[in-house]
Amino acid sequence: MPSLSPCCSVLELRQYTLRPGQRDVLISLFERAFIESQEATGMHLIGQFRDEDRPDRFVWMRGFRDMDSRREALSTFYGGPVWKEHRNAANATMLDSDNVLLLRPITGIAHPSAPRPAPGTDARPPARVELTLCHLKAPADEALAARFEHHVRPVLTELGAPPKALFQTEPAENTFPALPVRTGEHVFAWLTVFPDAEHHRGHLRRRAAAPAWAEPLQAWLSAPLEHLTLSPTARSELR
């Protein structure tokens, strides 16, 4: 599997709870004002999504070369003119923006061959992205990764959902404390991309008929698996 380029050795998974009816308002503002302006500071906007199970949840991922460059990029963006111009409008859509996991790739997402759609694009891609979060009793270790590769990945592939990337918690201290991240948690996660909603539904049906598919991971888990079903926005790079 191709690895992430050096710009993305650290990632943020950001889940925002929005005021009712405000998700499309934020996405319109985000895709107009916040993609190129963040990437100009050295970040990589990996993807933006509507959570299909939570109508007021906006999910997005951004990557950084390392923790030091994360501090520099965030300081530049949040201290810069674009955020200052639009922050009141963005914040007005939000109830909570602190649900943030800091992750590092185990195996990463290959950059797409096609460029991100241009500003002003409205057509949503048909793809669906599923992100599965394993909440762990302790930090992910080599034994867990090996168990996943030998006993879970083959089954997921047979069920029509080959994982595209694996992640685990980045344990480093938050280098930009003005933006909180969840601490004291241990996560192992994988991401799968489906060509459309019907392919995803087909996988869910097959997975429901194979209830023991995740049994090899149970010894590490502190809670049930969490599945996010995500619909990419019009300008999401990951699609």
Backbone as a ProteinNet text record, in pm:
[ID]
protein_1_A
[PRIMARY]
MPSLSPCCSVLELRQYTLRPGQRDVLISLFERAFIESQEATGMHLIGQFRDEDRPDRFVWMRGFRDMDSRREALSTFYGGPVWKEHRNAANATMLDSDNVLLLRPITGIAHPSAPRPAPGTDARPPARVELTLCHLKAPADEALAARFEHHVRPVLTELGAPPKALFQTEPAENTFPALPVRTGEHVFAWLTVFPDAEHHRGHLRRRAAAPAWAEPLQAWLSAPLEHLTLSPTARSELR
[TERTIARY]
85.1	0	88.4	57.3	136.6	126.6	234.1	234.7	204.2	163.2	142.1	273.3	264.2	382.3	422.4	547.4	593.3	505.4	421.6	336.7	231.2	212.4	100.3	143	247.4	284.4	204.2	128.7	37.8	-94.1	-205.1	-336.1	-427.8	-523.1	-633.1	-761.7	-837	-974.1	-1065	-1134.4	-1213.4	-1361.4	-1439.7	-1583.3	-1654.5	-1724.4	-1791.2	-1941.4	-1996.8	-2140.9	-2191.7	-2285.2	-2330.1	-2471.1	-2505.6	-2642.6	-2736	-2857.4	-2949.9	-2961.3	-2949.9	-2965.5	-2846.7	-2735	-2620.4	-2508.6	-2524.1	-2411.6	-2378.8	-2478.5	-2451.2	-2397.4	-2438.5	-2385.6	-2235.6	-2193.8	-2051	-1974	-2028	-1955.8	-1936.2	-2037.3	-2023.2	-1912.2	-1909.9	-1804.5	-1669	-1663.6	-1537.6	-1476.9	-1557.9	-1503	-1470.1	-1529.2	-1497.3	-1373.4	-1358.2	-1257.7	-1146.1	-1166.9	-1074.5	-987.5	-1002.5	-918.4	-784	-785	-658.4	-584.9	-658.9	-592.4	-519.7	-573.7	-501.7	-382.9	-403.5	-293.2	-177.8	-207	-100	-3.3	-46	41.4	121.5	98	171.4	88.9	-39	-126.3	-169.8	-228.3	-289.5	-433	-528.8	-669.4	-703.7	-719.2	-738.2	-881.3	-977.7	-1116.1	-1213.8	-1331.1	-1441.8	-1565.1	-1649	-1757.3	-1881.8	-1996.4	-2120.6	-2131	-2154.9	-2180.2	-2323.3	-2339.2	-2471.7	-2565.8	-2512.5	-2596.5	-2628.4	-2562.9	-2582.5	-2595.6	-2716.2	-2737.5	-2672.7	-2632.2	-2567.4	-2419	-2359.7	-2217.2	-2138.4	-2034	-1939.1	-1805.9	-1748.8	-1624.8	-1520.5	-1398.1	-1292.5	-1158.2	-1064.2	-929.8	-827.4	-726.4	-614.7	-484.9	-379.2	-252.2	-139.1	-31.4	84.8	211.1	318.6	445.8	492.2	480	517.9	455.9	480	415.5	465.9	592.6	643	580.7	570.8	509.2	360.4	298.6	158.3	144.8	229	222.7	239.8	336.8	363.6	247.7	194.3	86.2	-40.5	-74.1	-195.2	-180.7	-62.7	-39.9	-56	-3.6	-12.2	-155.8	-227.8	-365.1	-456.9	-456.7	-552.2	-513.6	-389.3	-350.4	-357.8	-405.5	-402.5	-534.5	-532.8	-647.9	-772.1	-755	-872.4	-956.4	-890.9	-967.1	-1028.6	-955.3	-1009.9	-1133	-1132	-1245.8	-1369.2	-1349.2	-1462.8	-1491.8	-1413	-1428.5	-1563.6	-1617.4	-1746.3	-1856.1	-1853.7	-1953.5	-1937.7	-1813	-1789.8	-1832.1	-1788.5	-1820.1	-1970.1	-2041.9	-2185.6	-2260.9	-2198.5	-2265.3	-2241.8	-2151.3	-2100.9	-2154.5	-2183.1	-2205.9	-2081.4	-2004.4	-1884.1	-1784.2	-1660.3	-1553.3	-1433.2	-1451.4	-1338.9	-1326.3	-1412.5	-1403.6	-1298.5	-1172.9	-1058.7	-964.7	-936	-836.3	-710.6	-598.2	-468.5	-416.7	-390.1	-355.3	-225.7	-164.6	-52.4	-79.5	-36.1	-65.1	23.2	-36.5	39.2	66.6	-37.3	-26.8	-116.9	-73.4	-140.8	-215.7	-284.3	-365.9	-278	-286.7	-215.1	-282.2	-203.1	-262	-337.7	-453.1	-530.8	-461.7	-491.1	-430.7	-499.2	-627.6	-701.4	-691.3	-684.8	-678.6	-810.8	-804.7	-926.8	-1013.7	-1145.5	-1233	-1213.5	-1231.7	-1205.5	-1310.6	-1277.1	-1377.6	-1501.4	-1616.1	-1742.4	-1808.2	-1735.2	-1792.5	-1901.6	-2017.1	-2128.7	-2163.7	-2121.1	-2160.9	-2090.6	-2168.7	-2112	-2071.3	-1957.3	-1919.7	-2009.2	-2027	-2113.3	-2048	-1918.4	-1844.8	-1895.8	-1871.1	-1892.3	-1762.3	-1731.3	-1612.3	-1659.2	-1605.3	-1634.2	-1505.2	-1512.1	-1399.4	-1438.2	-1360.3	-1386.8	-1286	-1335.1	-1251.3	-1257.2	-1139.9	-1128.1	-1075.3	-1153.4	-1110	-1043.2	-917	-831.2	-807.5	-771.5	-734.6	-595.5	-510.2	-371.2	-328.1	-214	-170.9	-161.1	-194.3	-181.9	-38.7	-23	110.7	125.2	243.4	269.8	181.1	148.5	63.3	-75.1	-129.6	-259.6	-252.9	-150.3	-137	-125	-48.1	-32.3	-164	-236.2	-364.8	-460.2	-461.7	-547.6	-508.2	-379	-334.6	-363	-346.5	-357.8	-499.6	-582.4	-712.2	-831.8	-811.3	-924.4	-922.7	-808.6	-803	-852.1	-808.9	-857.9	-1009.8	-1068.6	-1214.4	-1284	-1235.5	-1294.7	-1286.2	-1175.1	-1159.9	-1262.1	-1281.5	-1382.8	-1523	-1545.3	-1676.3	-1693.8	-1597.8	-1609.4	-1563.3	-1477.5	-1433.3	-1284.4	-1197	-1053.2	-1009.9	-945.7	-904	-804.9	-824.4	-736.6	-622.1	-642.3	-539.8	-565.4	-457.4	-465.4	-402.8	-459.2	-410	-406.1	-326.9	-328.9	-308.9	-336.5	-322.7	-180.3	-168.8	-41.3	-26	74	81.7	150.2	204.7	279.3	188.2	247.5	173.3	120.1	1.2	-60.9	26.5	75.2	165.3	91.6	-41.3	-119.9	-238.9	-216.1	-320.9	-442.7	-435.5	-555.4	-665	-627.1	-723.6	-712.5	-806.5	-796.7	-804.5	-744.3	-759	-793.9	-854.4	-889.3	-760.8	-746.1	-627.1	-666.1	-566.7	-590.5	-666.3	-671.6	-741	-642.2	-674.4	-592.1	-683.2	-648.3	-733.2	-651.5	-712.4	-664.1	-778.5	-749.8	-857.9	-821	-924.6	-900.5	-1008.6	-973.7	-1057.3	-1078.5	-1203.6	-1239.8	-1318.9	-1294	-1366.1	-1448.5	-1577.5	-1668.3	-1707	-1724.8	-1755.4	-1887.7	-1983.7	-2112.7	-2185.6	-2301.5	-2376	-2423.7	-2459.2	-2507.4	-2397.1	-2274.2	-2163.1	-2143.2	-2158.7	-2144.4	-2256.2	-2378.8	-2490.1	-2470.3	-2418.3	-2391.5	-2289.8	-2186.6	-2088.4	-2153	-2237.1	-2300.9	-2386.6	-2455.9	-2537	-2447.5	-2339.1	-2248.8	-2182.3	-2149.1	-2085	-2181.6	-2307.4	-2406.4	-2427.3	-2405.8	-2420.7	-2297	-2191.4	-2067	-2030.6	-2111.2	-2095.5	-1963.4	-1890.7	-1764.4	-1644.4	-1668	-1556.2	-1454.9	-1499.2	-1408.4	-1361.4	-1399	-1364.4	-1214.1	-1125.6	-981.6	-931.1	-1007.4	-963.8	-1015.1	-1104.5	-1176.7	-1085.8	-975.6	-888.7	-830.3	-822.2	-763	-866.9	-995	-1096.7	-1145.7	-1168.7	-1228.8	-1374.2	-1422.2	-1559.4	-1595.9	-1723.1	-1761.6	-1699.4	-1681.1	-1630	-1723.5	-1664.4	-1739.3	-1720.4	-1830.1	-1825.3	-1882.2	-1806.3	-1852.9	-1880	-2001.8	-2036.6	-2038.5	-1950	-1921	-1944.5	-2008.7	-2032.7	-1942.2	-1848.4	-1756.9	-1830.5	-1781.5	-1834.7	-1786.2	-1837	-1805.8	-1656.3	-1585.5	-1443.3	-1351.4	-1404.1	-1319.5	-1218.9	-1092	-990.3	-1009.7	-1035.3	-1062.2	-1206.2	-1222.4	-1354.9	-1354.4
-119.5	0	124.2	223.8	345.7	415.4	481.2	551.6	698.4	762.2	905.3	977	1085.8	1166.6	1231.5	1283.9	1340.2	1451.6	1513.5	1622.3	1571	1439.4	1388	1278.6	1299.8	1201.7	1221.2	1330.7	1358.1	1403.7	1351.8	1389.4	1428	1514.4	1543.9	1488.7	1416	1378	1467.9	1557.9	1661.1	1635.3	1622.4	1600.8	1717.5	1796.9	1915.2	1888	1919.6	1918.7	2060.1	2071.2	2201.8	2232.2	2357.7	2398.3	2339.8	2306.5	2245.9	2328.2	2258.6	2322.3	2401.4	2396.6	2481.2	2406.8	2276.1	2202.2	2251.6	2267.9	2314.1	2456.9	2536.3	2673.2	2668.1	2583.9	2574	2514.5	2411.9	2349.7	2448.9	2527.7	2628.2	2727	2776.8	2868.8	2800.1	2678.6	2605.2	2585.1	2540.8	2505.7	2629.4	2741.1	2865.3	2932.5	2927.7	3012.5	2939	2813.1	2751.2	2639.2	2602.9	2494.7	2549.4	2633.6	2685.7	2769.1	2840	2925.1	2842.3	2726.1	2639	2572	2525.2	2456.5	2551.5	2679.5	2777.5	2785.5	2740.9	2743.3	2613.9	2514.8	2389	2270.6	2290.8	2178.4	2106.6	1989.7	1917.1	1884.6	1938	1909.7	1775.9	1673.1	1537.6	1514.2	1560.3	1537.3	1606.3	1638.1	1697.2	1611.2	1591.7	1494.7	1536.4	1492.7	1489.9	1353.5	1351.3	1225.9	1184.6	1068.6	1028.4	987.5	954.2	911.5	1024.7	1138.5	1252.2	1378	1426.4	1536.1	1667.9	1681	1804.9	1784.1	1680.8	1651.2	1674.5	1755.5	1779.6	1719.8	1638.2	1566.9	1605.7	1632.9	1659.4	1614.7	1596.2	1550.1	1641.9	1677.4	1751.5	1691.9	1706.3	1644.9	1747	1705.5	1791.1	1707.8	1774.6	1703.9	1642.9	1717.6	1669.1	1762.5	1737.5	1816.7	1961	1982.2	2119.4	2199.9	2138.6	2210.5	2231	2140.2	2160.6	2289.4	2308.3	2431.1	2554.5	2550	2665.8	2694.6	2588.5	2607.7	2658.7	2599.8	2643.9	2786.4	2820	2957.4	3057	3020.4	3109.3	3125.3	3014.6	3022.8	3094.4	3051.2	3109.1	3250.5	3290.4	3428.3	3513.5	3453.5	3521.1	3586	3653.6	3736.1	3656.5	3536.8	3462.5	3415.2	3357.6	3312.9	3431.8	3539.7	3657.1	3711.4	3704.1	3754.4	3666.9	3535.4	3443.2	3369	3391.2	3307.7	3325.5	3446.5	3466.4	3390	3392.3	3319.1	3169.2	3120.2	2977.4	2935.4	3008.1	2972.1	2977.9	3063.4	3075.3	2948.6	2862.8	2738.1	2625.2	2642.1	2531	2530.7	2409.2	2387.6	2334.2	2250	2190.6	2160.8	2204.2	2176.2	2110.5	2057.3	2001.8	1850.3	1785.2	1640.3	1613.4	1604.8	1596.5	1486.5	1394.1	1290.4	1321.1	1313.9	1330.6	1191.1	1167.4	1034	1037.3	920.4	904	781	783	669.7	549.6	431.5	306.2	271	264	267	379.3	455.1	580.6	584.9	696.8	720.1	770.8	705.5	755.8	882.7	977.6	1097.8	1062.3	1125.1	1092.8	1139	1070.4	1109	1232.3	1250.1	1366	1481.3	1604.7	1718.9	1739.8	1809.8	1845.9	1934	1913.5	2000.5	2148	2231.2	2374.3	2442.3	2558.9	2635.9	2659.4	2654.7	2671.7	2542.5	2429.9	2300.7	2264.3	2220.4	2184.7	2036.7	1965.9	1826.2	1738.3	1665.1	1576	1443.8	1389.4	1258.2	1149.3	1038.3	930.6	844.4	857.9	770.1	781.7	677.2	677.6	633.4	697.2	665.2	612.4	498.3	448.2	450.9	513.7	517.8	438.4	335.5	249.2	279.8	313	348.7	237.5	184.5	87.2	160.8	168.4	230.3	121.7	147.1	43.2	62.2	-47.8	-44.3	15.5	4.9	50.7	92	158.9	198.6	80.3	105.4	1.6	-48.6	-179	-238.1	-325.3	-382.4	-463.9	-587.9	-640.5	-759.1	-727.8	-610.7	-571.9	-553.2	-483.1	-461.6	-594.3	-686.4	-817.1	-893.4	-889.3	-957.3	-901.8	-767.8	-706.4	-752.9	-748.6	-781.4	-927.1	-1016.6	-1159.4	-1212.9	-1149.9	-1209	-1119.3	-988.1	-898.7	-843.7	-796.1	-740.8	-840.9	-968.2	-1060.8	-1076.7	-1076.6	-1091.7	-967.3	-849.9	-726.6	-721.2	-765.6	-766.9	-860.5	-976.1	-1069.5	-1010.6	-926.5	-863.9	-737.4	-708.8	-595	-463.6	-466.4	-342	-347.2	-356	-355.8	-222.9	-222.8	-95.7	-20.3	109.6	194.6	252.3	267.2	324.9	283.5	272.8	242.2	355.8	382.5	489.7	443.3	514.3	495.1	630.2	637.9	763.8	817	946.1	1016.5	1061	1006.9	1034.6	1165.7	1237	1358.5	1464.7	1548.8	1658.7	1752.9	1803.2	1897.4	2022.4	2048.3	2161.7	2292.2	2287.6	2410	2403.8	2430	2409.7	2498.5	2601.8	2681.7	2599.5	2490.3	2396.3	2266.7	2233.8	2112.8	1985.6	1880.2	1746.1	1651.5	1539.1	1439.4	1373.6	1364.7	1306.1	1188.5	1107.4	993.4	880.9	881.3	777.9	707	581.7	502.8	449.6	481.7	447.4	376.9	277.6	213.3	225.7	270.9	301.4	259.2	232.4	211	280.9	308.8	386.4	306.2	303.8	232.5	326.5	319.2	402	310.2	341.1	266.2	353.9	294.9	378.8	452.2	396.5	463.7	404	460.7	419.5	275.1	229	91.8	-8.8	18.2	-70.2	-73.8	39.2	41.9	-37.2	-19.7	-95.5	-245.7	-284.6	-426.3	-480.7	-402.7	-445.8	-459.7	-365	-372.5	-497.7	-534.8	-656.5	-779.2	-785.2	-900.5	-902.6	-785.7	-779.3	-823.3	-783.1	-823.9	-974.6	-1039.1	-1184.5	-1259.7	-1185.4	-1246.4	-1179.8	-1199	-1120.8	-1141.7	-1247.8	-1273.8	-1211.2	-1124.7	-1074.5	-996.8	-927.3	-846	-917	-1041.7	-1114.1	-1114.4	-1123.5	-1123.7	-999.1	-890.4	-765.5	-748.6	-834.5	-810.7	-794.4	-866.8	-860.7	-721.3	-640.4	-506.4	-398	-426.6	-321.8	-283.5	-154.2	-104	-64.3	-65.9	-25.8	-87.7	-90.4	-141.2	-58.1	-121	-49.1	66.8	175.7	293.6	308.8	315	327.9	463	540.5	666.3	645.2	671.6	664	805.8	833.5	970.1	988	1096.7	1134.2	1251.6	1234.2	1343	1465	1581.4	1705.8	1724.1	1827.2	1849.6	1867	1928.7	1956.2	1868.8	1764.1	1674.6	1605.1	1606.7	1534.9	1384.7	1339	1197.2	1170.1	1082.6	1056	920.2
0	0	0	-84.3	-84.4	49.1	88.2	216.5	194.6	302.2	295.8	267.1	193.9	172.7	304.9	314.4	441.9	496.5	412.6	462.8	559.6	566.7	646.4	741.9	817	918.6	1047.1	1055	1165.9	1105.9	1160.9	1111.3	1225.3	1193.9	1284.1	1223.6	1303.2	1268.6	1350.6	1282.7	1349.1	1323.5	1432.5	1423.2	1491.8	1413.8	1465.8	1480	1595.1	1614.2	1588.4	1493.4	1446.7	1495.2	1488.2	1518.5	1411.9	1449.1	1351.6	1224.5	1112	982.5	933	1004.1	968.2	894.7	871.7	811.2	670.4	587.3	451.4	450.9	549.3	560.5	586.4	681.1	711.2	594.6	531.5	420.4	306.8	276.4	170.5	203.1	326.7	368.9	367.7	421.1	430.8	292.8	197.2	65.6	-16	19.7	-49.7	8.7	142.6	207.3	279.2	318.8	413.9	357.2	232.7	178.9	133.1	32.5	-19.5	85.2	169.1	268.2	373.7	410.4	503.9	435.6	314.5	246	215.7	205	181.8	299.3	418.5	535.6	552.4	463.8	471.6	518.1	551.4	585.4	457.5	475.8	365.2	404.1	331.1	355.2	287.5	368.6	316.8	273.1	353.2	314.6	406.7	351.2	426.2	398.7	502.5	490.5	568.6	517.3	593	660.2	790.4	860.2	827.3	762.9	715.3	828.5	943	1055.2	1152	1135	1226.6	1141.2	1119.6	1024.9	1065	1190.5	1234.4	1263.7	1204.7	1226.5	1096.5	1104	994.3	1036	950.4	979.5	875.6	921.3	824.6	878.6	787	821.1	754.7	832.5	774.7	825.5	744.1	776.9	782.6	851.2	874	857.4	824.2	807.3	938.2	1049.5	1181.9	1284.7	1411.3	1515.7	1517.6	1487.7	1485.4	1372.2	1254.9	1143.1	1167.8	1243.8	1281.2	1361.2	1460.6	1541.5	1453.4	1363.2	1279	1184.2	1122.2	1025.6	1093.3	1208.4	1277.5	1329.5	1379.1	1425.9	1311.2	1195.7	1080.6	1034.1	1023	971	1068.6	1196.4	1290.9	1334.6	1304.8	1328.3	1203.4	1093.3	964.4	925.3	810.2	770.7	730.8	671.8	624.6	742.4	844	960.4	1033.8	1046.3	1114.9	1042.6	910.1	833.6	850.2	858.2	850.9	981.5	1086.1	1204.9	1271.6	1274.6	1340	1267.4	1135.4	1057.3	1077.8	1080.3	1101	1241.2	1340.5	1479.1	1507.8	1436	1457.2	1418.4	1335.8	1295	1394.5	1491.5	1571.2	1713.6	1762	1904.3	1972.4	1902.2	1960.7	1850.4	1870.3	1773.3	1839.2	1960.4	2036.9	2025.1	1946.2	1927.8	1821.8	1865.6	1773.3	1819.8	1730.3	1757	1677.5	1745.4	1681.5	1647.7	1518.9	1470	1391.4	1378.6	1287.1	1201.6	1075.9	988.9	1020.3	1015.5	1013.7	868	789.1	643	597.8	500	473	342.1	322.4	205.3	92	-22.8	-139.8	-189.8	-236.4	-293.6	-420.9	-442.2	-562.3	-689.1	-798.9	-926.3	-984.4	-952.8	-1004.4	-905.4	-954.2	-862.8	-791.5	-678.7	-607.1	-696.1	-695.9	-775.5	-741.3	-840.1	-826.7	-739.8	-683.9	-609.7	-694.5	-630	-700	-742.3	-728.9	-763.5	-663.7	-713.8	-626.8	-631.4	-735.8	-752.7	-649.3	-571.2	-471.1	-535.4	-497.6	-550.5	-493.3	-565.4	-514.6	-407.4	-387.7	-296.5	-153.6	-77.8	65.9	132.9	244	322.3	457.1	498.6	633.2	714.2	828.8	920.8	1044.4	1075.3	1190.1	1298.7	1418.3	1531.9	1635.3	1671.6	1779.5	1901.8	2006.2	2131	2215.1	2252.7	2309.2	2458.3	2523.9	2665.3	2685.1	2584.6	2592.3	2452.2	2437.7	2304.4	2208.8	2082.8	1980.1	1976	1960.3	1955.8	1831.7	1815.4	1696.8	1694.2	1810.2	1813.7	1758.7	1793.2	1740.4	1589	1542.2	1398	1323.8	1379.9	1315.9	1315.3	1426.5	1432.8	1328.1	1313.5	1213.3	1072.9	1042.9	907.1	871.8	967.2	937.2	950.8	1035.6	1066.5	1034.1	1025.3	1001.3	859.4	814.2	678.3	573.2	576.2	473.7	475.2	594.5	603.8	550.5	588.2	536.7	384.4	329.7	184.3	120.9	180.3	130	140.2	239.1	258.6	175.3	88.8	-1.5	54.3	157	221	252.8	151.9	181.5	241.5	357.8	418.8	330	321.1	240.6	322.5	454	539.8	683.6	761.2	903.9	982.8	1102.6	1187.7	1333.1	1411.5	1555.7	1621.7	1750.8	1823.1	1814.8	1788.4	1798.5	1944.4	2016.7	2160.4	2197.1	2099.6	2131.3	2193.4	2273.6	2335.3	2228.6	2249.2	2157.6	2146.2	2024.6	2003.6	1976.8	1972.2	1952.3	2047.9	2176.4	2277.5	2261.6	2179.1	2153.1	2087.4	2019.8	1963.9	2043.2	2128.6	2210.6	2126.5	2177.3	2121.9	2236.1	2201.8	2302.6	2353.2	2484.2	2544	2632	2667.8	2754.1	2686.7	2553.7	2478.3	2386.3	2354.6	2263.4	2153.7	2029	1915.9	1809.2	1749.4	1627	1526.8	1405.6	1312.6	1171.5	1093.3	950.9	869.7	745.5	655.3	527.7	481.7	360.5	270.7	140.5	43.9	-46.2	-58.2	-144	-263	-380.7	-497.7	-488	-412.8	-397.4	-277.2	-247.8	-129.6	-139.7	-259.8	-273.6	-242.6	-285.9	-250.9	-99.3	-34.4	111.2	178	131.8	189.8	169.5	52.7	29.3	127.1	155	254.2	391.6	430	561.2	573.2	466	470.3	489	415.3	428	565.3	617	748.2	857.9	845.6	945.3	946.1	831.7	823	870.9	906.1	956	1088.3	1193.2	1316.1	1387.7	1356.3	1426	1356.5	1256.9	1177.4	1262.3	1366.8	1448.4	1574	1592.4	1714.1	1742.8	1641.5	1671.9	1743.2	1741.6	1804.6	1946.9	1992.1	2115.9	2237.3	2242.3	2360.2	2382.1	2277.7	2289	2315.9	2296.7	2293.7	2432.8	2451	2574.3	2554.6	2429.5	2396.9	2262.8	2227.7	2095.7	1984	1867.9	1751.9	1716.6	1671	1628.1	1477.7	1403.9	1258.3	1217.5	1142.3	1086.2	937.7	894.6	752.6	697.9	604	562.5	412.7	379.5	240.5	204.8	110.3	77.2	23	59.4	4.8	-138.3	-202	-342.8	-367.1	-271.5	-293.7	-208.7	-149.2	-70.8	-161.1	-120.9	-199.2	-185.8	-64.1	-42.8	-84.3	-184.6	-241	-307.8
[MASK]
+++++++++++++++++++++++++++++++++++++++++++++++++++++++++++++++++++++++++++++++++++++++++++++++++++++++++++++++++++++++++++++++++++++++++++++++++++++++++++++++++++++++++++++++++++++++++++++++++++++++++++++++++++++++++++++++++++++++++++++++

